[in-house]
């Protein structure tokens, strides 16, 4: 994983994510997430409660990609088809396949929505905007729905320790504020498209509430 986060790498990864049929390449989805983890880690331990879980999920997905059934895990679409047809997904309770590709990717998918919402708030923020408020609002719109009360409380506390807006712009290594905002403006529609395609696929196959 890269030591220095660069927003450009996120843009490149998510730009590579979709093929001409709008299928999501898991390989580049993982690369994009690795860069986002690098972004979270560059801000210290504030996001560790999410980044540690994301890292473990990335590892599971990499294992699927390099495993004997790797050819079925090239895209999110091929993975969903393969796992559903072969009864490799626990649809009602976590029992036989607690780390199925469908379930694992769903957790990454939910976290991606939180980051997308937060980065968009950052993009449109002003000098007076508080990162803690932006992050909490994004969290409450997305991941909070899937976390128990105790975790939600811990997360709220963690967000209070977030550095200011300038620090976020600096760690993106994309130039001055105007350049960062412009690059976020390029990156976020790509992330949003990958998110929405995945969301629609999961909705169509009744996979959005996997245990």
N, C-alpha and C positions, 0 to 999 in steps of 0.2 A: 504494500500500500504506500502511496506517495507520502513523503514527509511533509512537503509543503502543499497546502491546498491551493488550487487555482480554479476559480469559477469557470474559466474557459474549458477545463477538462470535463466539467459537468455538462456543459453545452455540447461538447463533442460526443460524449457518451450517449446522451439522450437523442441527439441527432441521428446516431447510428442504430438506435433502438428499434426503429420500425422499418420493415421491408415494404416493397411496393404494394403488397396486399394488406398493409396496415396490421401485420402480425408483429408481436413484441418479441424481439430476441432476448432471451434470458441472459445470455453472455454479457450484452451491453447494459442491460438493466442492472446486473450485478456491478459492473464497472462504474456506472453512474452512482450507485449506492455507496461503493467504496470511497468515491470522492466526497460524497455527502457526509460519510462517517469522518473522513479526514477534516472536513469543515467543522463538524461538531467537536472533534477532539482538539482542534486548534484553539478552542475557546475554554480549554481547561476541563474540569470534571462536571460542569453544570449539566451537560446533556448525557452523562455517562449511563443514566438509568435507561435511556433509549438506545444509545449507540452500542452498548454491550449486547443488548438483545438483538439488534440489527446484525452485528458481527456474527453472532451464533447462527442466525437465520441465513446469512450469506454463505456460511460454511456448508450448511445443509444443502443449499441449492447448488453450490459448486460440486458437492459430492454426487448429486444426481447427474449433473452435466458430464462428469468424468466417469460415471459408473457404467455398468453393462447395458443399461437402458438409456444411455445418454442421448441417443438419436431421437428419443421421444421428448427430450427436454430442450430442444433447440429454441422453440418459441413457447410462450405462455399458452397459446392456442393448442399446440400439439401436446403439451403437458396435460392440460385439462381433459382433452379427448382420451389420451392414453390412461390416465388415472381413473377416470370415470368408467371407461369401458372395462377396466380390469379390477374394479372394486377396490381401488387403492386409497380411497378417501373415506374418512370417518364423517358421515354426514350428520349424525345425531348426537353421538357422544365420542369423546376421545378414547379409543379403545385399541383397535388393531393397527392403526396407522397414525400415531400421534404426531409424526413428523413428515406427513405427506407433502409433496411439492405444492399442492393446492393450498393447504393450510399454511405452510411456511410462507409462501408468497403473499397470501392474504395479509399476514402480519406486516410484511414489508410495504405492501400496498397502502395499508391504513396509515403507517408512519409517513409514507411519502406525501400523503394528503396534508398532514400537519405541516411538514416542511414547506410544501408548495404554498400553503396559505400564509405561513410566517414570512417566507422570502418575498411574497407579493406585498405584504404589509410593509416590509422593510424597503422595498422598491418605491413605494408611494409615500413613505414617511417623510416627516419634516424634522428639523433640528429639535423641536420640542417633544417629538414622539418618544415614548418610553418603550424600550425593547421588551421589558417584562410584561407590559400590557399587551403588546403585539403578539408575543409568544403565547401568553395565556389565552387570548381570544382565539388564536389559531388552534390551540390545543382543545379548547372547549367545543370548538366546531367539529373536531375530528376524533382524535385518539381518546379523549375523555369518555366518549360513549362506550368504550370497550374496556375501561379500567375500573377496578373497584375503588370505593371511596378513599381508602387509605393511600393508595397510589396517587390518586388525584390531589390529595392534600399535600403529599410529599413533593409532587411536581410543582404545585403552586409555590411552595417554599423555595424550591430550586430556582425557579424563574426569577425570583426576587434578587438573586445574586448575579443576574446577567449583566455583562458589561454594556456600556452605552453604544449608541448607534454607530459612532465613529469607529469603534473597535471592530464591529461586524464588517464595515466597509473595508477596513484595512486588511483583515485576514483573508479577504477574497482575492487579494493579489491581482487586481484587474485595473489598476490605475486609480484615478481620482473618483470622487463621488459620481460625477456625470457618467464616466465610463462604466462604473459598476452598475449603475441604474440601467444603462443601455444594454449591458450584457445580461442582466437579470431579465430585461424586457425580451431578449432573444431566447433565453433558456426556459423561462416559465411556461410559455405556450407549448413547448415540446414536452416538458414534464407533465403538463396538464393533459395533453393528448394521449400520452402513454397511460396516464392514470385513468382517463375516461374509457379508453379501449378496454383496459383490464376490468374496470368497474362494470361495463356493459356485458362483457363475457361472463363474469362471475354472476351477475344478476340473472342472465339468461339461463345459467346452469344451476341456479339456486345455491350458490356457494358463498354468498356474502356473510353468512352467519355461522361458518364452520366452527365447531367447538374447540 
